[in-house]
Amino acid sequence: MPKNKLSIYLLLFALAFTVPCFGYNEGLFSAQIPKYEVRAVWLTTLGGLDWPRQRAGNRTLEQQQKKELTDILDKLKAANINTVLFQTRIRGTVIYPSAIEPWDECITGTYGKRPEYDPLAFAIEECHKRGMEIQAWVVAIPAGRWNSFGCRALRRKHPGLIVKKGNEGFIDPANPRAATYIANICKEITDKYDVDGIHLDYIRYPEVWDGGRSQRRNHRTQGRSHADAVKLEQQIRNITSIVRSVHNAVKGTKPWVKLSCATIGKYSDLKRSYSNGWNALVKGRQDAQEWLRLGIVDQLYPMMYFRGNNFYPFAFDWKENSHGRTVVPGLGIYFMSDGQGRWPLSEIERQMNVARANGMGYAMFRAKHLIDNTKGIYAFTKETFNTYPALIPPTIQDSIRIPEPPTNLQAKRTGDYISVNWNAPANDYNTDGGLAFNIYASDKLPVDINDARNLLKTYEKGNFLTVKTDKQLHFAITSIDRYGNESEPLYDEEAERRKGKSGTHTHYNILSNNGLWLSLPPKGHSLDADYIVIKSLAGVIIATRPYNGEKANIGGIAQGCYSIYSLNGKGVAHRLGFTIIKR
């Protein structure tokens, strides 16, 4: 097949799994709505910036505080946001009953005072009710002002752990106790709560650490004395050691809980784009692309609060060095507010479209600016950009085990309502009651579970749903586990009959590999395919290989989980199965 012809077929193949996004007239190009995409919001509790505005001094005020949060979550759900980064540790203080650190003042208005309810447990329950994931956002290194409540408590309990820089206190990353201390906080949260992730913020050396000097060179040794280079490398290792310790603590307790990190928005200088001395690797000592390669983080949220050439080249760099893991650009929507630079909405729209086109999703800083519809960002997100739900990309695992599909799907119409119910699979290997269900509906048969337009409800914990519609709908239900792995679909009776006639059935074969060669099924006489297409589980095409014989070279592909498709000369694709590359 000529190379240019292959490119056309690959484009058609990619578009077959997406839905056009209409109504965007400012964009760089036409965006596509994917089935898998992280759509996140940072929800700040520091000073009640996003929540809570109302301090809970008594039970009546606590109810108002709870309603304030559920109103926010309702709006996020209506805009098809699927991930809430919920600030849980603030500055040496927390918003849950901890044996390690005291209460922050944002809940009751008084440091150290416990409310009558558990705000973190409440937030988790309410997010899960709405089918949204919640990650506990932990501010790692800062301890607040030197004489603040949290900093004083830390200094008293852990002498020598906190160092003073200017008027601020910071956990010293070089202190051997630092990694254990931060990991213990994250383990406490993971042990006690049904969080979907731990989100490390400010996991870096503060800019004031070395007198606030800007680093003019980002390569590790250029322009530095040997002593400075050695010091830089050691500080980079210190931060990586903390991340690794948190990873081990979290995964050792609940391996399905994601570990994500918010990093400085630019990793390092690029060949044609200078980071202006503000980058993750040198300024923050965050070797974040190495974290991705090592697999000690599942997701990365670079805080890309920039415009133009300070955004796009660095976003592409993150994607190219993601090693198959999920990288989510953080968007500075606060720059659209008064006094913050007054960016036009079109700037954020363009960033969202480019991020989506590259399979990256987005995270908005912060919730208030989205909820307040600053410059029309909420309306754009809800009505134009996120017109359908999306699933969160699966977490890469050392071994993958696809859950069993549900059973006994029944759909019954009564007037304007259709009642749908199903049974959980008999073999639920998940722990902690983690199995949930995705519900797909369509007026066409068979129900296409790869089409985002057919996603009716995601991460449903129950086994019953009522839909008000005058349309003749057909349904498909899948199981989804805590890692984001989805089962084969269970169809309603008519769809099952159609499936039997057409032979359209999704198989989840695991294809073996030795890290260099992928074993392929024999083509036989019925499979007319020239190429295989290797896609990430988020649906991004990673590579193509000739379909010759029973093996394909995968030596240049990063470790991770991938779906494998055949592609013939007419652009028709069939899923062959999944593979896990691990070296």
Secondary structure, 3 states (H helix, E strand, C coil): CCHHHHHHHHHHHHHCCCEECCCCCCCCCCCEECCECCEEEEECCHHHCCCCCCCCCCHHHHHHHHHHHHHHHHHHHHCCCCEEEEEEECCCCECCCCCCCCECHHHHCCCCCCCCCCHHHHHHHHHHHCCCEEEEEEECCEEEECCCHHHHHHHHHCCCCEEEECCEEEECCCCHHHHHHHHHHHHHHHHHCCCCEEEEECCCCCCCCCCCCCCCCCCCCCCCCHHHHHHHHHHHHHHHHHHHHHHHHHHHHCCCCEEEEEEECCCCCCCCCCCCCCCCCCCCCCCHHHHHHHCCCCEEEEECCCCHHHCHHHHHHHHHCCCCCEECCEECHHHHCCCCCCCCHHHHHHHHHHHHHCCCCEEECCHHHHHCCHHHHHHHHHHHHCCCCCECCCCCCCCCCCCCCCEEEEEEEECCEEEEEEECCCCCCCCCCCCEEEEEEECCCCCCCCCHHHEEEEEECCCEEEEECCCCCEEEEEEECCCCCECCCEECHHHHHHHHHHCCCCCCCECCECCCEEECCCCCCCCCCCEEEEEECCCCEEEEEECCCCEEECCCCCCEEEEEEEECCCCCEEEEEEEEECC
